[in-house]
Amino acid sequence: MAKLYLFPTLLSEVDWQENIPQNNVEKILSCENFIVEELRTARRFLRKIGYKKDFEKVNFLLLNEHTLPKELSEMLFAVEKDNKNIFLLSEAGLPCVADPGAKIVALAQERNIEVVPLVGPSCIYLSLMASGFNGQNFSFVGYLPIKDDQKLKRLRQLEERLYKENQTQIFIETPYRNDKLFQFLLKSLRKETLLCVASDITGAKQSIKTKSISQWQKEKDVLIGKNNTVFLIGR
């Protein structure tokens, strides 16, 4: 019986062999059916790991915020009608985590299609591992609100949960707003709250630093830039 495979991709421009098991790659090289978020990114990644098939003969299905429910339902035809495996590729890191792929996995579960998650890099878990924060009780909350008043309200809620439950709070931001969010955190969180900034994880510019807000405030010219970054607060 054909399966839906969940294939993690790279977080940064590094040798794929440093982050993705060879056994995973061997599975994907013979596949001709893919669900991807962005076609060009997916093709570039496949070529990087040694995929040799002619892309004109490969079935690429797009799954993003514009995908209609009818299109979603048809994406599993390769598995159900043709008995062919299909691979779900994330844009970066794990499929279905802060990623639209969860929709197709939910549908596969409803239709009793076997879902096979494969091992690969996760910026969320790698940053948590390196933060020094509680790894037994944590919450990934995705993106914070854009408007400052709503963002402040949300941060207060997360910080309260942190101190009441010792629950590490993990969130991300659109890269071009990283520095703005960082400065907002310095103004809004308690001085004793610990903030970990994990940037360009697995990449050449990787930086993972944990300091209290008061310590961060003493740092000069901190610039995160547009590197993919995970923010964590702990105590």
C-alpha positions in Angstrom: 0.0 0.0 0.0 1.3 3.4 -0.9 2.1 6.0 1.8 2.4 9.7 2.5 5.9 10.5 3.6 6.8 13.6 5.5 10.2 14.7 4.4 12.1 17.4 6.4 14.3 19.8 4.4 17.3 21.9 5.3 17.2 24.9 7.5 20.2 26.6 5.9 22.6 26.4 3.0 24.7 23.5 4.2 25.8 20.1 3.0 22.6 18.0 3.2 24.6 15.1 4.5 25.2 17.0 7.7 21.5 17.2 8.5 19.5 14.6 6.6 20.0 10.8 6.9 21.1 9.0 3.8 18.3 6.5 4.2 15.7 9.2 3.9 17.3 10.4 0.6 17.3 6.9 -0.8 13.5 6.8 -0.3 12.8 10.0 -2.1 15.0 9.5 -5.2 12.6 7.1 -6.9 9.4 9.1 -6.1 7.6 11.0 -8.8 4.8 12.6 -6.7 5.4 15.6 -4.4 3.3 18.0 -2.4 5.3 21.3 -1.9 4.7 24.8 -0.7 6.9 26.5 -3.4 7.9 24.8 -6.6 11.3 26.5 -7.2 12.5 25.9 -3.7 11.4 22.2 -3.8 13.1 21.6 -7.1 16.3 23.3 -5.9 16.4 21.1 -2.8 15.7 17.9 -4.8 18.6 18.6 -7.1 20.8 19.4 -4.2 20.3 15.9 -2.7 20.9 14.2 -6.0 17.4 13.8 -7.6 18.0 12.9 -11.3 14.5 12.6 -12.7 13.2 15.0 -15.4 11.0 17.5 -13.6 8.8 17.8 -16.6 7.7 14.2 -15.9 7.3 14.7 -12.1 4.0 15.5 -10.5 4.3 18.5 -8.2 1.2 19.7 -6.3 1.2 23.1 -4.5 -0.1 23.3 -1.0 -0.1 26.8 0.4 -2.5 29.5 1.7 -4.2 29.7 -1.7 -5.0 26.0 -2.0 -8.7 25.3 -2.3 -10.5 22.5 -0.4 -11.3 20.7 -3.7 -7.6 20.8 -4.7 -6.6 19.5 -1.3 -8.9 16.5 -1.6 -7.4 15.6 -5.0 -3.8 15.6 -3.8 -4.0 12.1 -2.5 -5.2 10.5 -5.7 -1.6 9.3 -6.4 -1.8 7.2 -3.2 -5.4 6.1 -3.4 -5.9 5.4 -7.1 -2.4 4.8 -8.5 -1.0 3.2 -5.4 2.1 5.4 -5.6 4.0 7.0 -2.7 3.8 10.8 -2.3 6.3 13.0 -0.4 5.3 16.1 1.5 8.2 18.6 1.5 8.4 21.6 3.9 10.0 24.9 2.8 12.5 24.5 5.7 12.7 22.0 8.5 9.9 19.7 9.5 6.6 19.4 7.5 3.4 20.4 9.3 5.1 22.4 12.1 4.3 26.1 11.4 3.6 24.8 7.9 0.4 24.2 5.8 1.2 20.5 5.4 -0.9 19.7 8.4 -4.0 20.0 6.2 -3.0 17.1 3.9 -1.9 14.9 6.8 -5.2 15.4 8.5 -7.0 14.3 5.3 -4.7 11.3 4.9 -5.5 10.2 8.5 -9.2 10.5 7.7 -8.8 8.3 4.7 -6.7 5.7 6.5 -3.6 6.4 4.4 -0.4 5.5 6.3 1.6 8.6 7.2 5.4 8.2 7.7 7.3 11.0 9.4 11.0 11.0 8.6 13.9 12.3 10.7 15.3 15.8 10.0 16.3 19.2 11.4 13.8 21.2 13.4 14.7 24.8 14.4 12.2 24.7 17.2 13.7 21.6 18.9 17.3 22.5 18.2 16.8 26.0 19.7 15.1 24.5 22.8 17.9 22.0 23.3 20.5 24.8 23.2 18.6 27.4 25.3 19.0 25.8 28.7 15.2 26.2 29.3 12.7 23.6 30.6 12.4 20.9 27.9 9.7 19.0 29.8 7.1 21.7 29.6 7.1 24.0 26.6 4.8 25.6 24.1 5.4 26.7 20.5 3.0 29.5 19.8 4.0 30.4 16.3 3.9 34.1 15.4 3.0 36.9 17.8 0.4 39.5 16.7 1.7 42.3 14.5 0.1 45.2 16.2 2.0 46.4 19.3 -0.9 46.5 21.7 -2.0 43.0 20.8 1.6 41.8 20.8 2.1 43.2 24.3 -1.0 41.6 25.6 0.1 38.2 24.1 3.6 38.5 25.6 2.1 39.2 29.1 0.0 36.1 28.8 3.0 34.0 27.7 5.2 35.4 30.5 2.6 34.7 33.1 2.4 31.1 31.9 6.1 30.9 32.1 6.3 31.9 35.7 3.2 30.1 36.8 3.9 26.8 35.1 7.6 27.0 34.3 6.6 26.5 30.7 9.1 27.6 28.1 7.5 29.8 25.5 8.8 29.5 21.9 7.8 31.8 19.0 9.1 33.0 15.6 8.9 36.1 13.4 9.1 37.0 9.8 12.8 37.5 9.2 12.6 41.2 8.2 10.9 42.0 11.5 13.4 40.1 13.7 15.2 43.2 15.0 12.0 45.1 15.6 10.6 42.2 17.7 13.9 41.8 19.6 13.7 45.5 20.7 10.1 45.1 21.6 10.9 42.1 23.8 13.6 44.1 25.6 11.0 46.9 26.4 8.1 44.6 27.3 9.4 41.6 29.3 10.5 41.5 32.9 14.2 42.3 33.5 14.7 38.8 35.1 13.0 36.9 32.3 15.5 34.9 30.3 15.5 35.4 26.5 17.2 33.0 24.0 17.7 34.2 20.5 18.5 31.3 18.2 19.5 32.4 14.7 20.5 30.7 11.5 20.4 27.3 13.2 22.7 24.7 11.5 24.0 27.5 9.2 27.4 29.2 8.9 26.2 32.1 11.0 24.5 30.1 13.7 24.1 32.0 17.0 22.2 30.7 20.0 22.5 33.0 23.1 20.5 33.0 26.3 20.6 36.1 28.6 18.3 37.9 31.0 16.4 40.9 29.6 18.5 43.1 31.8 21.7 41.6 30.4 20.4 41.9 26.8 19.7 45.6 27.5 23.3 46.2 28.2 24.4 44.7 24.9 25.3 47.2 22.3 24.5 47.0 18.6 22.8 43.6 18.7 21.7 43.0 15.1 19.9 39.8 14.2 19.2 40.7 10.6 17.1 38.6 8.3 18.4 35.2 9.4 15.7 32.7 10.3 15.3 33.1 14.0 13.6 31.4 16.9 12.8 33.3 20.1 12.4 31.5 23.5 11.6 32.9 27.0 12.4 30.9 30.1 13.3 31.3 33.7 
